[in-house]
Structures are given as structure tokens and as C-alpha cells.
Amino acid sequence: MNDREALAAMAAFLPRLKANGASFGEFVEPKKIRDRTYTMPYWRSCDLADDFVEMAYREGWVQKVDWVAWAATATGRSLLHQPGAVEDADLAQLRYLITALIRKDRFVDGTLVAAFESGLLLRVAARADALLRRPLA
């Protein structure tokens, strides 16, 4: 995989992320299975989320980095929490951001759903599209 292919794969998600009624998952309420025994609540991902995560791994968006340390940096905090920050991100920063979101979702159920619902994943795909459209240096 090269950078342009990775950008193209991310940008290809723009229509799906923008689609009316698009969803990344649903919250499953606890269910009573016996007297005083309940299932745990959880987020169930949908096809869009599953396809997105699969693409992220396949196209090299998920990196072997210390994503926890990166998320604590000024850049990480900005990209994760300031909506306009993604518009200036470079490819490496976008990769760290996607890595942090996907890895965190393993430990904090619903992280990717929240990133989708806040528009963060849409902004990442739009930034990938913008980077893809830049002339080659």
C-alpha cells in the first residue's frame, strides 16, 4: 500500500459517511437473563463501521505507535477534540488519529461511534480527499 492508495481508500468512504441515515452502530441495552442477572450493555457496530475498520487496517491507517502517548500530546488533543484541527492535518497525523480512535475503541466501547456522530470521521475522510487532490510534489 502506498500513501495515495491509502488516501483514496479513506476518501472513498466520504459518500457512505455523509449518507442520510448512516450509522456506525447501536447501543444494546442490558437484558435480564435471570433473577438479578443481566447482560452487559455494549455498542454493536454496523456494516459501515466494520468496513471502515477493515479498510483502516488493510490500507495502513492503523500504525504500530504508542497511540496513548500520542493522544496526550498537544497535536493529539487538538486533532481529537478541536473540530477544525483535522483540516490542517498531514497524512501522518491522520494515521495517528485513526490509530488512536480504533485502538481506543477496543478499550472504550463506543469511541468510533462517537467519532462518527461528532463528524470527526467525516472530517478525516474529507481531509484525505483534499490531500489526494493535491498535485504531486
C-alpha positions as CSV (number, residue, x, y, z in Angstrom):
1,M,0.0,0.0,0.0
2,N,1.3,3.5,-0.8
3,D,0.2,6.8,0.5
4,R,-2.0,7.7,-2.4
5,E,-3.8,4.4,-2.3
6,A,-4.4,4.9,1.5
7,L,-5.8,8.4,0.9
8,A,-8.0,7.1,-1.9
9,A,-9.4,4.3,0.3
10,M,-10.2,6.8,3.1
11,A,-11.7,9.3,0.7
12,A,-13.9,6.6,-0.9
13,F,-15.7,6.5,2.4
14,L,-17.0,10.1,2.1
15,P,-20.3,9.2,0.4
16,R,-21.0,6.5,2.9
17,L,-20.2,8.7,5.9
18,K,-22.3,11.5,4.5
19,A,-25.3,9.3,3.5
20,N,-28.6,10.1,5.0
21,G,-29.3,7.7,7.8
22,A,-25.7,6.4,8.0
23,S,-24.8,4.9,11.3
24,F,-21.7,3.4,12.9
25,G,-23.6,1.3,15.4
26,E,-26.3,1.0,18.0
27,F,-26.3,0.8,21.8
28,V,-27.6,-2.5,23.1
29,E,-29.3,-2.2,26.4
30,P,-28.7,-4.7,29.2
31,K,-31.2,-7.6,29.2
32,K,-32.4,-9.6,32.2
33,I,-31.5,-13.2,31.8
34,R,-32.3,-14.5,35.3
35,D,-33.4,-13.0,38.6
36,R,-30.8,-10.3,39.4
37,T,-28.6,-11.3,36.4
38,Y,-28.3,-9.0,33.4
39,T,-26.2,-8.9,30.3
40,M,-23.7,-6.0,30.0
41,P,-24.7,-3.1,27.7
42,Y,-22.5,-2.6,24.7
43,W,-22.2,-1.0,21.3
44,R,-22.9,-3.2,18.3
45,S,-21.2,-2.0,15.1
46,C,-22.9,-1.9,11.8
47,D,-21.6,-2.7,8.3
48,L,-20.2,0.8,7.7
49,A,-18.2,0.7,10.9
50,D,-16.9,-2.8,10.2
51,D,-16.0,-1.9,6.6
52,F,-14.2,1.3,7.8
53,V,-12.1,-0.5,10.4
54,E,-11.2,-3.3,7.9
55,M,-10.1,-0.7,5.4
56,A,-8.1,1.2,8.0
57,Y,-6.1,-2.0,8.8
58,R,-5.8,-3.1,5.2
59,E,-4.6,0.3,3.9
60,G,-2.1,1.1,6.7
61,W,-4.1,3.7,8.6
62,V,-3.6,1.8,11.8
63,Q,0.0,2.1,12.8
64,K,2.2,0.4,15.4
65,V,2.7,3.5,17.6
66,D,2.2,4.5,21.2
67,W,-1.2,5.9,20.5
68,V,-1.9,6.7,24.2
69,A,1.2,8.9,24.4
70,W,0.4,10.5,21.0
71,A,-3.2,11.3,22.1
72,A,-1.8,13.1,25.1
73,T,0.4,15.4,23.0
74,A,-0.8,18.9,22.0
75,T,-1.3,17.7,18.5
76,G,-3.2,14.6,19.5
77,R,-5.5,16.5,21.9
78,S,-6.2,19.1,19.2
79,L,-7.0,16.6,16.5
80,L,-9.2,14.5,18.8
81,H,-11.1,17.4,20.3
82,Q,-11.0,20.5,18.1
83,P,-13.2,20.2,15.1
84,G,-11.2,22.5,12.8
85,A,-7.8,20.9,13.5
86,V,-8.3,18.0,11.1
87,E,-8.5,20.4,8.1
88,D,-4.7,21.2,8.5
89,A,-3.5,17.7,9.4
90,D,-1.0,15.9,7.3
91,L,-1.1,12.2,6.4
92,A,1.0,11.0,9.4
93,Q,-1.2,12.9,11.8
94,L,-4.4,11.4,10.2
95,R,-2.9,8.0,10.6
96,Y,-2.1,8.6,14.3
97,L,-5.6,9.9,14.8
98,I,-7.3,6.9,13.1
99,T,-4.9,4.5,15.1
100,A,-5.9,6.2,18.4
101,L,-9.6,6.0,17.6
102,I,-9.6,2.4,16.5
103,R,-7.3,1.2,19.3
104,K,-9.2,3.2,22.0
105,D,-12.5,1.7,20.8
106,R,-11.1,-1.7,21.9
107,F,-10.9,-0.4,25.5
108,V,-13.7,2.2,25.5
109,D,-16.7,0.8,23.7
110,G,-18.4,3.4,21.5
111,T,-15.3,5.5,20.7
112,L,-15.8,5.0,17.0
113,V,-19.5,5.6,17.2
114,A,-18.8,8.9,19.0
115,A,-16.2,9.9,16.4
116,F,-18.7,9.2,13.6
117,E,-21.5,11.0,15.3
118,S,-19.4,14.1,16.0
119,G,-18.4,14.3,12.4
120,L,-14.7,13.6,13.1
121,L,-14.5,10.6,10.8
122,L,-16.2,12.6,8.1
123,R,-13.6,15.4,8.5
124,V,-10.8,12.8,8.3
125,A,-12.2,11.4,5.1
126,A,-12.6,14.9,3.7
127,R,-9.1,15.8,4.6
128,A,-7.8,12.6,3.0
129,D,-9.7,13.6,-0.2
130,A,-8.1,17.1,-0.1
131,L,-4.6,15.6,0.3
132,L,-5.3,13.2,-2.5
133,R,-6.3,16.0,-4.8
134,R,-3.1,18.0,-4.2
135,P,-0.6,17.9,-7.0
136,L,2.4,15.5,-6.5
137,A,5.5,17.3,-5.3
